[in-house]
């Protein structure tokens, strides 16, 4: 397991943002496959961070409130990791951007398929589909429809 695979998706993304914002103040080796550094956090806080590449969960630590005393990988550890391995940061953001581009394409294709489907439906089918969507959907949607069409 690696630092990135053990961190939550949110911690990896925030760690990337910290890395890009140059919040890693310093970094130095601390033994074989182990590094220590200082990372600037929010509100001017400064955290002491250690990452262990062989035992990332057990051997890594951070003085931030989220990670202190817990065996988790926080955003400060991820920022230090990206600072140490900038090519990993580039690969991470490239993969994330590719994912979002694919997701955008899927959404556009789904929207076009929906438009084609709706445009081919008969009036009665459309009425039944709309009623079913409103009845099965969230209450706020149902109430908004009633309000917008001055039914209620």
Phi and psi in radians as a Rosetta constraint file:
Dihedral C 1 N 2 CA 2 C 2 CIRCULARHARMONIC -1.976 0.35
Dihedral N 2 CA 2 C 2 N 3 CIRCULARHARMONIC 2.960 0.35
Dihedral C 2 N 3 CA 3 C 3 CIRCULARHARMONIC -0.913 0.35
Dihedral N 3 CA 3 C 3 N 4 CIRCULARHARMONIC -0.835 0.35
Dihedral C 3 N 4 CA 4 C 4 CIRCULARHARMONIC -1.179 0.35
Dihedral N 4 CA 4 C 4 N 5 CIRCULARHARMONIC -0.670 0.35
Dihedral C 4 N 5 CA 5 C 5 CIRCULARHARMONIC -1.306 0.35
Dihedral N 5 CA 5 C 5 N 6 CIRCULARHARMONIC -0.370 0.35
Dihedral C 5 N 6 CA 6 C 6 CIRCULARHARMONIC -1.556 0.35
Dihedral N 6 CA 6 C 6 N 7 CIRCULARHARMONIC -0.350 0.35
Dihedral C 6 N 7 CA 7 C 7 CIRCULARHARMONIC -1.435 0.35
Dihedral N 7 CA 7 C 7 N 8 CIRCULARHARMONIC 2.679 0.35
Dihedral C 7 N 8 CA 8 C 8 CIRCULARHARMONIC -1.205 0.35
Dihedral N 8 CA 8 C 8 N 9 CIRCULARHARMONIC 2.774 0.35
Dihedral C 8 N 9 CA 9 C 9 CIRCULARHARMONIC -1.009 0.35
Dihedral N 9 CA 9 C 9 N 10 CIRCULARHARMONIC -0.672 0.35
Dihedral C 9 N 10 CA 10 C 10 CIRCULARHARMONIC -1.155 0.35
Dihedral N 10 CA 10 C 10 N 11 CIRCULARHARMONIC -0.721 0.35
Dihedral C 10 N 11 CA 11 C 11 CIRCULARHARMONIC -1.140 0.35
Dihedral N 11 CA 11 C 11 N 12 CIRCULARHARMONIC -0.666 0.35
Dihedral C 11 N 12 CA 12 C 12 CIRCULARHARMONIC -1.133 0.35
Dihedral N 12 CA 12 C 12 N 13 CIRCULARHARMONIC -0.805 0.35
Dihedral C 12 N 13 CA 13 C 13 CIRCULARHARMONIC -1.114 0.35
Dihedral N 13 CA 13 C 13 N 14 CIRCULARHARMONIC -0.803 0.35
Dihedral C 13 N 14 CA 14 C 14 CIRCULARHARMONIC -1.138 0.35
Dihedral N 14 CA 14 C 14 N 15 CIRCULARHARMONIC -0.658 0.35
Dihedral C 14 N 15 CA 15 C 15 CIRCULARHARMONIC -1.082 0.35
Dihedral N 15 CA 15 C 15 N 16 CIRCULARHARMONIC -0.689 0.35
Dihedral C 15 N 16 CA 16 C 16 CIRCULARHARMONIC -1.085 0.35
Dihedral N 16 CA 16 C 16 N 17 CIRCULARHARMONIC -0.774 0.35
Dihedral C 16 N 17 CA 17 C 17 CIRCULARHARMONIC -1.060 0.35
Dihedral N 17 CA 17 C 17 N 18 CIRCULARHARMONIC -0.719 0.35
Dihedral C 17 N 18 CA 18 C 18 CIRCULARHARMONIC -1.115 0.35
Dihedral N 18 CA 18 C 18 N 19 CIRCULARHARMONIC -0.738 0.35
Dihedral C 18 N 19 CA 19 C 19 CIRCULARHARMONIC -1.056 0.35
Dihedral N 19 CA 19 C 19 N 20 CIRCULARHARMONIC -0.859 0.35
Dihedral C 19 N 20 CA 20 C 20 CIRCULARHARMONIC -1.133 0.35
Dihedral N 20 CA 20 C 20 N 21 CIRCULARHARMONIC -0.552 0.35
Dihedral C 20 N 21 CA 21 C 21 CIRCULARHARMONIC -1.437 0.35
Dihedral N 21 CA 21 C 21 N 22 CIRCULARHARMONIC 0.098 0.35
Dihedral C 21 N 22 CA 22 C 22 CIRCULARHARMONIC 0.997 0.35
Dihedral N 22 CA 22 C 22 N 23 CIRCULARHARMONIC 0.806 0.35
Dihedral C 22 N 23 CA 23 C 23 CIRCULARHARMONIC -1.521 0.35
Dihedral N 23 CA 23 C 23 N 24 CIRCULARHARMONIC -0.106 0.35
Dihedral C 23 N 24 CA 24 C 24 CIRCULARHARMONIC -1.382 0.35
Dihedral N 24 CA 24 C 24 N 25 CIRCULARHARMONIC 2.058 0.35
Dihedral C 24 N 25 CA 25 C 25 CIRCULARHARMONIC -1.488 0.35
Dihedral N 25 CA 25 C 25 N 26 CIRCULARHARMONIC -0.775 0.35
Dihedral C 25 N 26 CA 26 C 26 CIRCULARHARMONIC -2.696 0.35
Dihedral N 26 CA 26 C 26 N 27 CIRCULARHARMONIC 2.860 0.35
Dihedral C 26 N 27 CA 27 C 27 CIRCULARHARMONIC -2.650 0.35
Dihedral N 27 CA 27 C 27 N 28 CIRCULARHARMONIC 2.370 0.35
Dihedral C 27 N 28 CA 28 C 28 CIRCULARHARMONIC -2.584 0.35
Dihedral N 28 CA 28 C 28 N 29 CIRCULARHARMONIC 2.637 0.35
Dihedral C 28 N 29 CA 29 C 29 CIRCULARHARMONIC -1.143 0.35
Dihedral N 29 CA 29 C 29 N 30 CIRCULARHARMONIC 2.609 0.35
Dihedral C 29 N 30 CA 30 C 30 CIRCULARHARMONIC -2.446 0.35
Dihedral N 30 CA 30 C 30 N 31 CIRCULARHARMONIC 0.909 0.35
Dihedral C 30 N 31 CA 31 C 31 CIRCULARHARMONIC 1.860 0.35
Dihedral N 31 CA 31 C 31 N 32 CIRCULARHARMONIC -3.078 0.35
Dihedral C 31 N 32 CA 32 C 32 CIRCULARHARMONIC -1.281 0.35
Dihedral N 32 CA 32 C 32 N 33 CIRCULARHARMONIC 2.169 0.35
Dihedral C 32 N 33 CA 33 C 33 CIRCULARHARMONIC 1.048 0.35
Dihedral N 33 CA 33 C 33 N 34 CIRCULARHARMONIC 0.459 0.35
Dihedral C 33 N 34 CA 34 C 34 CIRCULARHARMONIC -2.344 0.35
Dihedral N 34 CA 34 C 34 N 35 CIRCULARHARMONIC 2.425 0.35
Dihedral C 34 N 35 CA 35 C 35 CIRCULARHARMONIC -2.411 0.35
Dihedral N 35 CA 35 C 35 N 36 CIRCULARHARMONIC 2.611 0.35
Dihedral C 35 N 36 CA 36 C 36 CIRCULARHARMONIC -2.155 0.35
Dihedral N 36 CA 36 C 36 N 37 CIRCULARHARMONIC 2.609 0.35
Dihedral C 36 N 37 CA 37 C 37 CIRCULARHARMONIC -2.848 0.35
Dihedral N 37 CA 37 C 37 N 38 CIRCULARHARMONIC 3.110 0.35
Dihedral C 37 N 38 CA 38 C 38 CIRCULARHARMONIC -2.147 0.35
Dihedral N 38 CA 38 C 38 N 39 CIRCULARHARMONIC 2.331 0.35
Dihedral C 38 N 39 CA 39 C 39 CIRCULARHARMONIC -2.227 0.35
Dihedral N 39 CA 39 C 39 N 40 CIRCULARHARMONIC 2.289 0.35
Dihedral C 39 N 40 CA 40 C 40 CIRCULARHARMONIC -1.385 0.35
Dihedral N 40 CA 40 C 40 N 41 CIRCULARHARMONIC 2.208 0.35
Dihedral C 40 N 41 CA 41 C 41 CIRCULARHARMONIC -1.747 0.35
Dihedral N 41 CA 41 C 41 N 42 CIRCULARHARMONIC -2.855 0.35
Dihedral C 41 N 42 CA 42 C 42 CIRCULARHARMONIC -1.324 0.35
Dihedral N 42 CA 42 C 42 N 43 CIRCULARHARMONIC 2.778 0.35
Dihedral C 42 N 43 CA 43 C 43 CIRCULARHARMONIC 1.005 0.35
Dihedral N 43 CA 43 C 43 N 44 CIRCULARHARMONIC 0.497 0.35
Dihedral C 43 N 44 CA 44 C 44 CIRCULARHARMONIC 1.347 0.35
Dihedral N 44 CA 44 C 44 N 45 CIRCULARHARMONIC 0.060 0.35
Dihedral C 44 N 45 CA 45 C 45 CIRCULARHARMONIC -1.192 0.35
Dihedral N 45 CA 45 C 45 N 46 CIRCULARHARMONIC 2.614 0.35
Dihedral C 45 N 46 CA 46 C 46 CIRCULARHARMONIC -2.161 0.35
Dihedral N 46 CA 46 C 46 N 47 CIRCULARHARMONIC 2.290 0.35
Dihedral C 46 N 47 CA 47 C 47 CIRCULARHARMONIC -2.057 0.35
Dihedral N 47 CA 47 C 47 N 48 CIRCULARHARMONIC 2.475 0.35
Dihedral C 47 N 48 CA 48 C 48 CIRCULARHARMONIC -1.583 0.35
Dihedral N 48 CA 48 C 48 N 49 CIRCULARHARMONIC 2.183 0.35
Dihedral C 48 N 49 CA 49 C 49 CIRCULARHARMONIC -2.183 0.35
Dihedral N 49 CA 49 C 49 N 50 CIRCULARHARMONIC 2.440 0.35
Dihedral C 49 N 50 CA 50 C 50 CIRCULARHARMONIC -2.260 0.35
Dihedral N 50 CA 50 C 50 N 51 CIRCULARHARMONIC 2.348 0.35
Dihedral C 50 N 51 CA 51 C 51 CIRCULARHARMONIC -2.161 0.35
Dihedral N 51 CA 51 C 51 N 52 CIRCULARHARMONIC 2.417 0.35
Dihedral C 51 N 52 CA 52 C 52 CIRCULARHARMONIC -2.046 0.35
Dihedral N 52 CA 52 C 52 N 53 CIRCULARHARMONIC 1.980 0.35
Dihedral C 52 N 53 CA 53 C 53 CIRCULARHARMONIC -1.261 0.35
Dihedral N 53 CA 53 C 53 N 54 CIRCULARHARMONIC -0.451 0.35
Dihedral C 53 N 54 CA 54 C 54 CIRCULARHARMONIC -1.430 0.35
Dihedral N 54 CA 54 C 54 N 55 CIRCULARHARMONIC -0.683 0.35
Dihedral C 54 N 55 CA 55 C 55 CIRCULARHARMONIC -2.245 0.35
Dihedral N 55 CA 55 C 55 N 56 CIRCULARHARMONIC 1.231 0.35
Dihedral C 55 N 56 CA 56 C 56 CIRCULARHARMONIC -1.065 0.35
Dihedral N 56 CA 56 C 56 N 57 CIRCULARHARMONIC -0.631 0.35
Dihedral C 56 N 57 CA 57 C 57 CIRCULARHARMONIC -1.384 0.35
Dihedral N 57 CA 57 C 57 N 58 CIRCULARHARMONIC -0.840 0.35
Dihedral C 57 N 58 CA 58 C 58 CIRCULARHARMONIC -1.328 0.35
Dihedral N 58 CA 58 C 58 N 59 CIRCULARHARMONIC -0.611 0.35
Dihedral C 58 N 59 CA 59 C 59 CIRCULARHARMONIC -1.743 0.35
Dihedral N 59 CA 59 C 59 N 60 CIRCULARHARMONIC -0.064 0.35
Dihedral C 59 N 60 CA 60 C 60 CIRCULARHARMONIC -1.752 0.35
Dihedral N 60 CA 60 C 60 N 61 CIRCULARHARMONIC 2.645 0.35
Dihedral C 60 N 61 CA 61 C 61 CIRCULARHARMONIC -2.688 0.35
Dihedral N 61 CA 61 C 61 N 62 CIRCULARHARMONIC 2.811 0.35
Dihedral C 61 N 62 CA 62 C 62 CIRCULARHARMONIC -2.642 0.35
Dihedral N 62 CA 62 C 62 N 63 CIRCULARHARMONIC 2.565 0.35
Dihedral C 62 N 63 CA 63 C 63 CIRCULARHARMONIC -1.527 0.35
Dihedral N 63 CA 63 C 63 N 64 CIRCULARHARMONIC 0.092 0.35
Dihedral C 63 N 64 CA 64 C 64 CIRCULARHARMONIC -1.208 0.35
Dihedral N 64 CA 64 C 64 N 65 CIRCULARHARMONIC 2.723 0.35
Dihedral C 64 N 65 CA 65 C 65 CIRCULARHARMONIC -1.036 0.35
Dihedral N 65 CA 65 C 65 N 66 CIRCULARHARMONIC -0.542 0.35
Dihedral C 65 N 66 CA 66 C 66 CIRCULARHARMONIC -1.218 0.35
Dihedral N 66 CA 66 C 66 N 67 CIRCULARHARMONIC -0.656 0.35
Dihedral C 66 N 67 CA 67 C 67 CIRCULARHARMONIC -1.848 0.35
Dihedral N 67 CA 67 C 67 N 68 CIRCULARHARMONIC -0.329 0.35
Dihedral C 67 N 68 CA 68 C 68 CIRCULARHARMONIC -0.965 0.35
Dihedral N 68 CA 68 C 68 N 69 CIRCULARHARMONIC 2.131 0.35
Dihedral C 68 N 69 CA 69 C 69 CIRCULARHARMONIC 1.346 0.35
Dihedral N 69 CA 69 C 69 N 70 CIRCULARHARMONIC 0.109 0.35
Dihedral C 69 N 70 CA 70 C 70 CIRCULARHARMONIC -2.137 0.35
Dihedral N 70 CA 70 C 70 N 71 CIRCULARHARMONIC 2.662 0.35
Dihedral C 70 N 71 CA 71 C 71 CIRCULARHARMONIC -1.624 0.35
Dihedral N 71 CA 71 C 71 N 72 CIRCULARHARMONIC 1.156 0.35
Dihedral C 71 N 72 CA 72 C 72 CIRCULARHARMONIC -2.228 0.35
Dihedral N 72 CA 72 C 72 N 73 CIRCULARHARMONIC 2.843 0.35
Dihedral C 72 N 73 CA 73 C 73 CIRCULARHARMONIC -1.811 0.35
Dihedral N 73 CA 73 C 73 N 74 CIRCULARHARMONIC 2.053 0.35
Dihedral C 73 N 74 CA 74 C 74 CIRCULARHARMONIC -1.756 0.35
Dihedral N 74 CA 74 C 74 N 75 CIRCULARHARMONIC 3.060 0.35
Dihedral C 74 N 75 CA 75 C 75 CIRCULARHARMONIC -1.115 0.35
Dihedral N 75 CA 75 C 75 N 76 CIRCULARHARMONIC -0.524 0.35
Dihedral C 75 N 76 CA 76 C 76 CIRCULARHARMONIC -1.216 0.35
Dihedral N 76 CA 76 C 76 N 77 CIRCULARHARMONIC -0.656 0.35
Dihedral C 76 N 77 CA 77 C 77 CIRCULARHARMONIC -1.137 0.35
Dihedral N 77 CA 77 C 77 N 78 CIRCULARHARMONIC -0.722 0.35
Dihedral C 77 N 78 CA 78 C 78 CIRCULARHARMONIC -1.125 0.35
Dihedral N 78 CA 78 C 78 N 79 CIRCULARHARMONIC -0.741 0.35
Dihedral C 78 N 79 CA 79 C 79 CIRCULARHARMONIC -1.040 0.35
Dihedral N 79 CA 79 C 79 N 80 CIRCULARHARMONIC -0.758 0.35
Dihedral C 79 N 80 CA 80 C 80 CIRCULARHARMONIC -1.120 0.35
Dihedral N 80 CA 80 C 80 N 81 CIRCULARHARMONIC -0.709 0.35
Dihedral C 80 N 81 CA 81 C 81 CIRCULARHARMONIC -1.072 0.35
Dihedral N 81 CA 81 C 81 N 82 CIRCULARHARMONIC -0.821 0.35
Dihedral C 81 N 82 CA 82 C 82 CIRCULARHARMONIC -1.126 0.35
Dihedral N 82 CA 82 C 82 N 83 CIRCULARHARMONIC -0.615 0.35
Dihedral C 82 N 83 CA 83 C 83 CIRCULARHARMONIC -1.103 0.35
Dihedral N 83 CA 83 C 83 N 84 CIRCULARHARMONIC -0.686 0.35
Dihedral C 83 N 84 CA 84 C 84 CIRCULARHARMONIC -1.260 0.35
Dihedral N 84 CA 84 C 84 N 85 CIRCULARHARMONIC -0.627 0.35
Dihedral C 84 N 85 CA 85 C 85 CIRCULARHARMONIC -2.215 0.35
Dihedral N 85 CA 85 C 85 N 86 CIRCULARHARMONIC 1.321 0.35
Dihedral C 85 N 86 CA 86 C 86 CIRCULARHARMONIC -1.055 0.35
Dihedral N 86 CA 86 C 86 N 87 CIRCULARHARMONIC -0.469 0.35
Dihedral C 86 N 87 CA 87 C 87 CIRCULARHARMONIC -1.160 0.35
Dihedral N 87 CA 87 C 87 N 88 CIRCULARHARMONIC -0.535 0.35
Dihedral C 87 N 88 CA 88 C 88 CIRCULARHARMONIC -1.185 0.35
Dihedral N 88 CA 88 C 88 N 89 CIRCULARHARMONIC -0.652 0.35
Dihedral C 88 N 89 CA 89 C 89 CIRCULARHARMONIC -1.118 0.35
Dihedral N 89 CA 89 C 89 N 90 CIRCULARHARMONIC -0.774 0.35
Dihedral C 89 N 90 CA 90 C 90 CIRCULARHARMONIC -1.096 0.35
Dihedral N 90 CA 90 C 90 N 91 CIRCULARHARMONIC -0.756 0.35
Dihedral C 90 N 91 CA 91 C 91 CIRCULARHARMONIC -1.118 0.35
Dihedral N 91 CA 91 C 91 N 92 CIRCULARHARMONIC -0.728 0.35
Dihedral C 91 N 92 CA 92 C 92 CIRCULARHARMONIC -1.028 0.35
Dihedral N 92 CA 92 C 92 N 93 CIRCULARHARMONIC -0.880 0.35
Dihedral C 92 N 93 CA 93 C 93 CIRCULARHARMONIC -1.219 0.35
Dihedral N 93 CA 93 C 93 N 94 CIRCULARHARMONIC -0.597 0.35
Dihedral C 93 N 94 CA 94 C 94 CIRCULARHARMONIC -1.085 0.35
Dihedral N 94 CA 94 C 94 N 95 CIRCULARHARMONIC -0.774 0.35
Dihedral C 94 N 95 CA 95 C 95 CIRCULARHARMONIC -1.139 0.35
Dihedral N 95 CA 95 C 95 N 96 CIRCULARHARMONIC -0.705 0.35
Dihedral C 95 N 96 CA 96 C 96 CIRCULARHARMONIC -1.132 0.35
Dihedral N 96 CA 96 C 96 N 97 CIRCULARHARMONIC -0.775 0.35
Dihedral C 96 N 97 CA 97 C 97 CIRCULARHARMONIC -1.133 0.35
Dihedral N 97 CA 97 C 97 N 98 CIRCULARHARMONIC -0.665 0.35
Dihedral C 97 N 98 CA 98 C 98 CIRCULARHARMONIC -1.128 0.35
Dihedral N 98 CA 98 C 98 N 99 CIRCULARHARMONIC -0.718 0.35
Dihedral C 98 N 99 CA 99 C 99 CIRCULARHARMONIC -1.062 0.35
Dihedral N 99 CA 99 C 99 N 100 CIRCULARHARMONIC -0.824 0.35
Dihedral C 99 N 100 CA 100 C 100 CIRCULARHARMONIC -1.178 0.35
Dihedral N 100 CA 100 C 100 N 101 CIRCULARHARMONIC -0.580 0.35
Dihedral C 100 N 101 CA 101 C 101 CIRCULARHARMONIC -1.151 0.35
Dihedral N 101 CA 101 C 101 N 102 CIRCULARHARMONIC -0.747 0.35
Dihedral C 101 N 102 CA 102 C 102 CIRCULARHARMONIC -1.131 0.35
Dihedral N 102 CA 102 C 102 N 103 CIRCULARHARMONIC -0.707 0.35
Dihedral C 102 N 103 CA 103 C 103 CIRCULARHARMONIC -1.122 0.35
Dihedral N 103 CA 103 C 103 N 104 CIRCULARHARMONIC -0.718 0.35
Dihedral C 103 N 104 CA 104 C 104 CIRCULARHARMONIC -1.090 0.35
Dihedral N 104 CA 104 C 104 N 105 CIRCULARHARMONIC -0.741 0.35
Dihedral C 104 N 105 CA 105 C 105 CIRCULARHARMONIC -1.093 0.35
Dihedral N 105 CA 105 C 105 N 106 CIRCULARHARMONIC -0.765 0.35
Dihedral C 105 N 106 CA 106 C 106 CIRCULARHARMONIC -1.064 0.35
Dihedral N 106 CA 106 C 106 N 107 CIRCULARHARMONIC -0.736 0.35
Dihedral C 106 N 107 CA 107 C 107 CIRCULARHARMONIC -1.129 0.35
Dihedral N 107 CA 107 C 107 N 108 CIRCULARHARMONIC -0.728 0.35
Dihedral C 107 N 108 CA 108 C 108 CIRCULARHARMONIC -1.108 0.35
Dihedral N 108 CA 108 C 108 N 109 CIRCULARHARMONIC -0.731 0.35
Dihedral C 108 N 109 CA 109 C 109 CIRCULARHARMONIC -1.143 0.35
Dihedral N 109 CA 109 C 109 N 110 CIRCULARHARMONIC -0.716 0.35
Dihedral C 109 N 110 CA 110 C 110 CIRCULARHARMONIC -1.126 0.35
Dihedral N 110 CA 110 C 110 N 111 CIRCULARHARMONIC -0.708 0.35
Dihedral C 110 N 111 CA 111 C 111 CIRCULARHARMONIC -1.102 0.35
Dihedral N 111 CA 111 C 111 N 112 CIRCULARHARMONIC -0.759 0.35
Dihedral C 111 N 112 CA 112 C 112 CIRCULARHARMONIC -1.108 0.35
Dihedral N 112 CA 112 C 112 N 113 CIRCULARHARMONIC -0.702 0.35
Dihedral C 112 N 113 CA 113 C 113 CIRCULARHARMONIC -1.130 0.35
Dihedral N 113 CA 113 C 113 N 114 CIRCULARHARMONIC -0.690 0.35
Dihedral C 113 N 114 CA 114 C 114 CIRCULARHARMONIC -1.132 0.35
Dihedral N 114 CA 114 C 114 N 115 CIRCULARHARMONIC -0.769 0.35
Dihedral C 114 N 115 CA 115 C 115 CIRCULARHARMONIC -1.057 0.35
Dihedral N 115 CA 115 C 115 N 116 CIRCULARHARMONIC -0.773 0.35
Dihedral C 115 N 116 CA 116 C 116 CIRCULARHARMONIC -1.072 0.35
Dihedral N 116 CA 116 C 116 N 117 CIRCULARHARMONIC -0.781 0.35
Dihedral C 116 N 117 CA 117 C 117 CIRCULARHARMONIC -1.100 0.35
Dihedral N 117 CA 117 C 117 N 118 CIRCULARHARMONIC -0.854 0.35
Dihedral C 117 N 118 CA 118 C 118 CIRCULARHARMONIC -1.113 0.35
Dihedral N 118 CA 118 C 118 N 119 CIRCULARHARMONIC -0.689 0.35
Dihedral C 118 N 119 CA 119 C 119 CIRCULARHARMONIC -1.166 0.35
Dihedral N 119 CA 119 C 119 N 120 CIRCULARHARMONIC -0.343 0.35
Dihedral C 119 N 120 CA 120 C 120 CIRCULARHARMONIC -1.665 0.35
Dihedral N 120 CA 120 C 120 N 121 CIRCULARHARMONIC -0.105 0.35
Dihedral C 120 N 121 CA 121 C 121 CIRCULARHARMONIC -1.396 0.35
Dihedral N 121 CA 121 C 121 N 122 CIRCULARHARMONIC 2.603 0.35
Dihedral C 121 N 122 CA 122 C 122 CIRCULARHARMONIC -1.412 0.35
Dihedral N 122 CA 122 C 122 N 123 CIRCULARHARMONIC 2.830 0.35
Dihedral C 122 N 123 CA 123 C 123 CIRCULARHARMONIC -0.964 0.35
Dihedral N 123 CA 123 C 123 N 124 CIRCULARHARMONIC -0.805 0.35
Dihedral C 123 N 124 CA 124 C 124 CIRCULARHARMONIC -1.095 0.35
Dihedral N 124 CA 124 C 124 N 125 CIRCULARHARMONIC -0.706 0.35
Dihedral C 124 N 125 CA 125 C 125 CIRCULARHARMONIC -1.112 0.35
Dihedral N 125 CA 125 C 125 N 126 CIRCULARHARMONIC -0.727 0.35
Dihedral C 125 N 126 CA 126 C 126 CIRCULARHARMONIC -1.100 0.35
Dihedral N 126 CA 126 C 126 N 127 CIRCULARHARMONIC -0.759 0.35
Dihedral C 126 N 127 CA 127 C 127 CIRCULARHARMONIC -1.078 0.35
Dihedral N 127 CA 127 C 127 N 128 CIRCULARHARMONIC -0.782 0.35
Dihedral C 127 N 128 CA 128 C 128 CIRCULARHARMONIC -1.126 0.35
Dihedral N 128 CA 128 C 128 N 129 CIRCULARHARMONIC -0.726 0.35
Dihedral C 128 N 129 CA 129 C 129 CIRCULARHARMONIC -1.137 0.35
Dihedral N 129 CA 129 C 129 N 130 CIRCULARHARMONIC -0.759 0.35
Dihedral C 129 N 130 CA 130 C 130 CIRCULARHARMONIC -1.091 0.35
Dihedral N 130 CA 130 C 130 N 131 CIRCULARHARMONIC -0.826 0.35
Dihedral C 130 N 131 CA 131 C 131 CIRCULARHARMONIC -1.040 0.35
Dihedral N 131 CA 131 C 131 N 132 CIRCULARHARMONIC -0.761 0.35
Dihedral C 131 N 132 CA 132 C 132 CIRCULARHARMONIC -1.122 0.35
Dihedral N 132 CA 132 C 132 N 133 CIRCULARHARMONIC -0.735 0.35
Dihedral C 132 N 133 CA 133 C 133 CIRCULARHARMONIC -1.083 0.35
Dihedral N 133 CA 133 C 133 N 134 CIRCULARHARMONIC -0.742 0.35
Dihedral C 133 N 134 CA 134 C 134 CIRCULARHARMONIC -1.177 0.35
Dihedral N 134 CA 134 C 134 N 135 CIRCULARHARMONIC -0.705 0.35
Dihedral C 134 N 135 CA 135 C 135 CIRCULARHARMONIC -1.255 0.35
Dihedral N 135 CA 135 C 135 N 136 CIRCULARHARMONIC -0.586 0.35
Dihedral C 135 N 136 CA 136 C 136 CIRCULARHARMONIC -1.536 0.35
Dihedral N 136 CA 136 C 136 N 137 CIRCULARHARMONIC -0.314 0.35
Dihedral C 136 N 137 CA 137 C 137 CIRCULARHARMONIC -1.377 0.35
Dihedral N 137 CA 137 C 137 N 138 CIRCULARHARMONIC -3.082 0.35
Dihedral C 137 N 138 CA 138 C 138 CIRCULARHARMONIC -1.174 0.35
Dihedral N 138 CA 138 C 138 N 139 CIRCULARHARMONIC 2.667 0.35
Dihedral C 138 N 139 CA 139 C 139 CIRCULARHARMONIC -1.036 0.35
Dihedral N 139 CA 139 C 139 N 140 CIRCULARHARMONIC -0.673 0.35
Dihedral C 139 N 140 CA 140 C 140 CIRCULARHARMONIC -1.067 0.35
Dihedral N 140 CA 140 C 140 N 141 CIRCULARHARMONIC -0.584 0.35
Dihedral C 140 N 141 CA 141 C 141 CIRCULARHARMONIC -1.214 0.35
Dihedral N 141 CA 141 C 141 N 142 CIRCULARHARMONIC -0.756 0.35
Dihedral C 141 N 142 CA 142 C 142 CIRCULARHARMONIC -1.057 0.35
Dihedral N 142 CA 142 C 142 N 143 CIRCULARHARMONIC -0.845 0.35
Dihedral C 142 N 143 CA 143 C 143 CIRCULARHARMONIC -1.140 0.35
Dihedral N 143 CA 143 C 143 N 144 CIRCULARHARMONIC -0.673 0.35
Dihedral C 143 N 144 CA 144 C 144 CIRCULARHARMONIC -1.108 0.35
Dihedral N 144 CA 144 C 144 N 145 CIRCULARHARMONIC -0.729 0.35
Dihedral C 144 N 145 CA 145 C 145 CIRCULARHARMONIC -1.057 0.35
Dihedral N 145 CA 145 C 145 N 146 CIRCULARHARMONIC -0.798 0.35
Dihedral C 145 N 146 CA 146 C 146 CIRCULARHARMONIC -1.076 0.35
Dihedral N 146 CA 146 C 146 N 147 CIRCULARHARMONIC -0.727 0.35
Dihedral C 146 N 147 CA 147 C 147 CIRCULARHARMONIC -1.202 0.35
Dihedral N 147 CA 147 C 147 N 148 CIRCULARHARMONIC -0.804 0.35
Dihedral C 147 N 148 CA 148 C 148 CIRCULARHARMONIC -1.098 0.35
Dihedral N 148 CA 148 C 148 N 149 CIRCULARHARMONIC -0.599 0.35
Dihedral C 148 N 149 CA 149 C 149 CIRCULARHARMONIC -1.748 0.35
Dihedral N 149 CA 149 C 149 N 150 CIRCULARHARMONIC 0.289 0.35
Dihedral C 149 N 150 CA 150 C 150 CIRCULARHARMONIC 0.875 0.35
Dihedral N 150 CA 150 C 150 N 151 CIRCULARHARMONIC 0.736 0.35
Dihedral C 150 N 151 CA 151 C 151 CIRCULARHARMONIC -1.596 0.35
Dihedral N 151 CA 151 C 151 N 152 CIRCULARHARMONIC -0.467 0.35
